[in-house]
Amino acid sequence: MNYKNKDLCKIRTITTFLSLNDRKETWNKEIIKASKFCADLSTEFQKNNYTVQSVRIVTNPFGEYLNTDSLENAKIDLAYLSELLNSANTSGVRIRFAIGEAKTQEEIEILPELVKEFGDLCNVCVNVGTDDFGVLDNNLIQHCAKAVSRISTITPRGEGNFNFTVNFNCDPLIPYFPASYHRRELGDRFVIGLETPDLLVSVLKEFNGATNDKDHNKLFEGYYNAMSEALQYHISMIDNIIDNSNIEKPFKFSGFDSSAAPSKNCSSMVEVYEQMGVEYFGASGTVEASSLLTKVFKSVNGVDLVGFSGLMLALTEDVGLAQGTIDSNFDIHSLLTYSSVCGIGLDTVPIPGDTSIDKISALMRDTGTMAFRLNKPLTVRVFPVPGLNTDDITSFESDDLCNCAVLNVP
């Protein structure tokens, strides 16, 4: 039973959700509270041989605590917050920060400059809703598209868009950035997010090595059972560690985001598809396998599931998916199609640097329409890459990003 190997399941994030107010003298107490809790819980996990990759702090909408009367005032407040975060003790674990959601046109307009200056300590999202007729707020979408375009021109290689996303039908308490946001009325919470592609690949290889069955239905039933059992085992173990920990818990545990959350430093989700008999990600059978994987992530019992808890296809965070763009195995509409049976939408997708605001907006409307029509959380995080055209190869320098081919926006 190799799936019990804790090296195969990493804790991508301990994400705390708290509220700040406009009294700056209170911020330090809140940051210390969150950083101490994250450090203590990280130590508990590490004692039990689970690796913790990052800790994160998410706030209520930043307009509720930052001085947004001007860009300069907002920068002054964020600089102070950055000092607090940089001095926080998290036992050497990487700390990331999300300033919550932007809710007005004025707030969206200052985002590009804030992202440019504060980077990974300024993750931010916009939640776009619908009117009484179910039509998306296109005015808000247009402002978001302009922000995406602006970020692409003022940050190196357009990488600043890694820190900004547009949410459709997304609830609070998503532990992954930059879709995370919080609401004051929920109180202080925390959520655990995992990185499990290594686990999924391992159990599928073990299953395939032990079966001679060629029946498609039985194979898929076997894939489901193997992955579900493995995921359940680790989530139950981690939940038990939290329950039995004697550390002070000023944050209420809200559950897990069971998404696999791939990164460039673990197995690719493409390997998962290949182990399930799909010739390559994008080939016939990709939708069927995506649906099964989503069912696996939703199968966990005994804990609350929050956030996406679904299949993440983060294009430039997954080596295999990035290579698939170079091999022309799929296009941007394929990714949108797969989102109909999974999630997260269009995530970290490089597009031509000269893509118009109208095209970016239309792409957002397509994704948002699907999110509300199918009642599922979807996001759009695209990277217009300055100077690059369709099929050109990116040259990202961020430690989080893989290089891949630029996808066309029809």
C-alpha positions in Angstrom: 0.0 0.0 0.0 2.4 2.7 -1.3 -0.4 5.3 -1.0 0.3 5.6 2.7 3.7 7.2 2.0 3.4 10.7 3.3 6.0 12.0 0.8 3.4 11.5 -1.9 0.9 13.9 -0.3 2.2 17.4 0.6 0.3 20.2 2.4 0.4 22.9 -0.2 -1.0 25.5 2.1 -2.3 26.3 5.6 -4.6 29.2 4.7 -5.9 31.5 7.4 -8.8 33.9 6.8 -9.1 37.0 9.0 -10.5 40.5 9.0 -8.7 43.8 9.2 -10.2 47.3 9.9 -9.0 50.8 9.1 -7.2 51.1 12.4 -3.6 50.3 11.4 -2.4 49.9 15.0 -4.5 46.7 15.2 -2.9 45.0 12.1 0.2 43.7 13.8 -1.8 41.8 16.4 -3.8 40.0 13.7 -0.7 39.2 11.6 1.1 37.8 14.6 -1.9 35.7 15.5 -2.1 34.2 12.1 1.7 33.7 11.6 2.0 32.1 15.1 -0.9 29.7 14.4 0.5 28.8 11.0 3.9 28.2 12.5 2.6 26.0 15.3 0.4 24.0 13.0 3.2 23.6 10.5 5.3 22.2 13.3 2.6 19.7 14.2 2.4 18.5 10.6 6.1 18.2 10.3 6.3 16.2 13.5 3.9 13.7 11.7 6.1 13.7 8.6 3.9 15.9 6.3 5.7 18.6 4.4 4.2 22.1 4.5 5.0 24.1 1.4 3.4 27.5 2.3 1.3 29.4 4.7 -1.2 32.0 3.6 -3.2 34.9 5.0 -6.4 36.1 3.3 -8.3 39.2 4.3 -11.7 40.8 3.9 -12.1 43.2 0.9 -9.1 45.6 1.0 -11.3 48.6 0.6 -12.5 48.0 4.1 -9.1 48.6 5.6 -6.6 50.1 3.1 -6.8 53.9 2.5 -7.9 53.8 -1.2 -8.5 57.6 -1.4 -5.4 57.5 -3.7 -3.0 55.1 -5.1 -0.2 56.6 -3.0 -2.2 56.1 0.3 -3.0 52.5 -0.6 0.8 51.9 -1.3 1.7 53.4 2.1 -0.7 51.0 3.9 0.4 48.0 1.9 4.0 48.8 2.6 3.3 48.8 6.3 1.5 45.5 5.9 4.4 44.1 4.0 6.8 45.0 6.8 4.6 43.1 9.3 4.4 40.1 7.0 8.1 40.0 6.3 8.9 40.1 10.0 6.4 37.4 10.8 7.7 34.1 12.2 6.5 31.2 10.1 9.3 28.7 10.9 10.9 29.3 7.6 7.8 28.3 5.6 7.0 30.6 2.6 4.3 33.1 3.5 1.9 34.5 0.9 -0.8 37.2 1.4 -4.1 38.0 -0.3 -5.6 41.5 0.2 -9.1 40.1 -0.5 -11.4 41.3 -3.3 -11.7 44.5 -5.2 -15.3 45.5 -5.3 -15.4 48.8 -7.2 -14.2 50.3 -10.4 -11.9 52.6 -8.5 -10.3 49.7 -6.6 -9.8 47.7 -9.8 -8.1 50.7 -11.4 -5.4 50.8 -8.7 -4.7 47.1 -8.7 -2.1 47.0 -11.5 0.2 49.4 -9.6 -0.3 47.5 -6.3 0.5 44.2 -7.9 3.6 45.6 -9.6 5.0 47.0 -6.4 4.0 44.2 -3.9 3.9 41.1 -6.0 3.2 37.9 -4.0 2.1 40.0 -1.0 -0.7 41.5 -3.1 -2.8 38.6 -4.4 -6.2 39.9 -5.3 -9.5 38.8 -7.0 -12.7 40.3 -8.4 -16.0 38.5 -8.0 -18.3 39.0 -11.0 -22.0 38.3 -10.6 -25.1 38.4 -12.7 -28.2 40.6 -12.9 -31.8 39.5 -12.4 -31.9 38.1 -15.9 -28.8 36.0 -15.3 -26.6 38.2 -17.5 -23.0 38.8 -16.3 -21.9 42.3 -15.2 -20.0 43.2 -18.4 -19.1 46.6 -17.1 -17.2 45.0 -14.3 -15.6 42.5 -16.6 -14.4 45.3 -18.9 -12.6 46.9 -16.0 -11.1 43.6 -15.0 -9.9 43.0 -18.6 -8.3 46.5 -18.6 -6.5 45.6 -15.4 -5.2 42.4 -16.9 -3.9 44.2 -19.9 -2.3 46.9 -17.7 -0.6 44.4 -15.4 0.9 42.7 -18.5 2.6 45.9 -19.6 4.0 47.1 -16.3 5.3 43.8 -14.8 8.3 41.9 -16.3 7.1 39.5 -19.0 3.5 40.1 -17.8 4.1 37.8 -14.8 2.1 40.1 -12.5 -1.1 38.5 -13.7 -0.1 35.5 -11.6 -1.4 37.5 -8.7 -4.8 38.5 -10.1 -7.8 36.5 -11.1 -11.5 37.0 -11.9 -13.9 34.8 -10.1 -17.3 33.5 -11.2 -19.7 31.8 -8.8 -16.9 31.3 -6.2 -17.6 31.2 -2.5 -15.2 32.5 0.2 -12.7 30.3 1.9 -10.8 29.1 -1.3 -7.3 28.4 0.1 -5.5 28.8 -3.2 -4.4 32.2 -4.6 -5.3 34.5 -6.0 -9.0 33.4 -6.0 -9.0 33.6 -2.2 -11.2 36.1 -0.4 -12.9 36.5 2.9 -15.9 38.1 4.4 -15.9 39.6 7.9 -19.2 37.9 9.0 -17.5 34.5 8.7 -15.1 35.1 11.5 -11.5 33.8 11.7 -11.1 30.6 9.8 -8.5 28.3 8.3 -8.5 25.8 5.5 -6.0 23.1 4.3 -5.0 22.7 0.7 -3.1 19.7 -0.6 -0.7 18.8 -3.5 -1.5 15.3 -4.5 -0.5 14.6 -8.2 2.4 12.4 -7.0 -0.1 10.4 -4.9 -2.5 10.0 -7.8 0.2 8.9 -10.3 1.6 6.4 -7.7 -1.7 4.7 -6.9 -2.6 4.4 -10.6 0.7 2.9 -11.5 0.3 0.4 -8.7 -3.3 -0.4 -9.8 -2.3 -0.8 -13.4 0.6 -3.1 -12.5 -1.7 -5.4 -10.5 -4.6 -5.8 -12.9 -5.1 -7.7 -16.1 -8.6 -6.4 -16.6 -9.3 -4.8 -20.0 -12.9 -3.9 -19.4 -13.2 -0.1 -19.6 -15.9 0.2 -17.0 -14.2 -2.0 -14.5 -10.9 -0.2 -15.1 -12.5 3.2 -14.4 -14.2 1.8 -11.3 -10.8 0.6 -10.2 -9.1 3.9 -10.9 -11.8 5.7 -8.9 -11.5 3.4 -5.9 -7.7 3.5 -5.8 -7.5 7.3 -6.0 -10.4 7.9 -3.7 -9.0 5.6 -1.0 -5.6 7.2 -1.2 -7.0 10.7 -0.9 -9.3 9.8 1.9 -6.5 8.2 3.8 -4.3 11.3 3.9 -7.1 13.8 4.5 -8.3 11.7 7.4 -4.7 11.5 8.8 -4.3 15.3 8.5 -7.7 15.9 10.0 -6.8 13.7 12.9 -3.5 15.6 13.5 -5.5 18.8 13.7 -8.1 17.3 16.0 -5.5 15.9 18.4 -3.2 18.9 18.4 -2.8 20.8 21.7 -1.8 24.1 20.0 -3.9 27.2 20.5 -6.5 27.5 17.7 -7.7 31.1 17.4 -9.0 30.1 13.9 -12.0 27.8 13.3 -11.2 24.9 11.0 -13.5 25.0 7.9 -12.2 21.9 6.1 -10.2 20.9 3.1 -9.9 21.9 -0.6 -9.4 18.4 -2.0 -8.1 19.7 -5.4 -4.8 18.0 -6.5 -3.2 21.5 -6.9 -0.2 20.6 -9.3 3.0 22.5 -9.3 6.1 22.5 -11.5 7.9 20.4 -8.7 5.6 17.4 -8.7 4.1 14.9 -11.1 2.1 16.4 -13.9 -1.6 15.9 -14.1 -0.9 14.7 -17.7 0.7 11.6 -16.2 -2.6 10.9 -14.3 -4.5 11.0 -17.6 -1.9 8.8 -19.3 -2.2 6.2 -16.4 -6.0 6.2 -17.0 -5.5 5.3 -20.7 -5.8 8.7 -22.3 -3.1 8.9 -25.1 -2.2 12.4 -24.1 -4.0 15.3 -22.4 -6.3 16.7 -25.1 -6.9 13.4 -26.9 -10.3 11.8 -27.1 -11.2 10.5 -23.6 -9.9 13.7 -21.8 -13.4 14.9 -20.9 -14.3 11.4 -19.5 -11.2 11.2 -17.4 -11.6 14.8 -16.2 -15.1 13.9 -15.0 -13.9 10.8 -13.1 -11.1 12.9 -11.4 -13.7 15.5 -10.3 -15.8 12.6 -8.8 -12.7 11.5 -6.9 -12.1 14.9 -5.4 -15.7 15.2 -4.4 -15.7 11.7 -2.8 -14.0 12.5 0.5 -16.1 11.8 3.6 -15.9 12.8 7.2 -14.7 16.4 6.6 -16.0 19.6 5.1 -14.9 20.3 1.5 -14.6 24.0 0.6 -13.0 26.0 -2.2 -12.7 24.3 -5.6 -12.4 20.7 -4.4 -12.1 19.7 -8.1 -9.7 19.2 -10.9 -7.1 22.0 -11.3 -5.6 22.5 -14.8 -3.2 25.3 -14.0 -1.4 25.5 -17.4 1.9 27.2 -16.5 2.2 25.5 -13.1 2.2 22.0 -14.6 5.2 20.8 -16.7 3.1 18.3 -18.6 0.4 20.7 -19.5 2.9 23.3 -20.5 4.6 20.8 -22.9 1.2 20.0 -24.3 0.8 23.6 -25.5 4.2 23.2 -27.3 3.0 20.0 -28.9 -0.3 21.6 -29.9 -2.3 19.0 -28.0 -5.1 21.3 -27.0 -6.3 24.9 -27.3 -8.0 27.5 -25.1 -11.4 26.3 -26.1 -10.5 22.8 -25.1 -9.6 24.0 -21.7 -12.9 25.7 -21.4 -14.7 22.5 -22.5 -12.9 20.5 -19.8 -14.0 23.1 -17.3 -17.6 21.9 -17.9 -16.9 18.7 -16.0 -14.2 19.9 -13.6 -12.8 23.3 -12.6 -10.9 25.8 -12.2 -11.6 27.5 -15.5 -8.9 29.2 -17.5 -5.9 29.3 -15.1 -2.5 30.8 -15.8 -3.0 30.7 -19.6 -0.5 32.8 -21.7 -2.2 34.6 -24.6 -0.8 37.0 -27.2 0.4 40.3 -25.8 -1.8 42.4 -28.2 -5.0 40.6 -27.3 -7.7 43.2 -27.2 -9.8 44.2 -24.1 -12.9 43.0 -26.0 -11.5 39.6 -26.6 -10.3 39.2 -23.0 -13.7 40.3 -21.9 -15.5 37.8 -24.2 -13.3 35.0 -22.8 -14.3 36.0 -19.3 -18.0 36.1 -20.3 -17.8 32.6 -21.8 -16.2 31.3 -18.6 -18.6 33.1 -16.3 -21.6 32.0 -18.3 -20.5 28.4 -17.9 -19.9 28.9 -14.2 -23.3 30.1 -13.4 -25.1 27.9 -15.9 -23.5 24.8 -14.5 -23.4 26.1 -10.9 -19.7 25.6 -10.4 -16.8 27.9 -9.4 -14.7 29.0 -12.3 -12.0 31.6 -12.7 -10.0 33.4 -15.4 -6.3 34.1 -14.9 -4.8 34.9 -18.3 -1.3 36.3 -19.1 -1.1 38.5 -22.1 2.6 38.3 -22.8 4.1 41.5 -24.2 5.7 41.0 -27.6 4.6 37.4 -28.1 2.2 36.0 -30.6 0.3 32.7 -30.8 2.7 29.7 -30.6 5.6 31.7 -29.4 7.3 30.3 -26.3 7.3 32.2 -23.1 10.4 33.0 -21.1 9.0 33.3 -17.6 11.5 33.7 -14.8 9.2 33.1 -11.8 9.9 30.1 -9.7 6.2 29.2 -9.9 5.8 29.2 -13.7 6.7 26.8 -16.5 7.4 28.0 -20.0 4.9 27.1 -22.7 3.4 28.1 -26.0 1.2 31.1 -26.2 -2.4 30.1 -26.9 -4.6 31.9 -29.5 -7.8 33.7 -28.4 -10.2 33.2 -31.3 
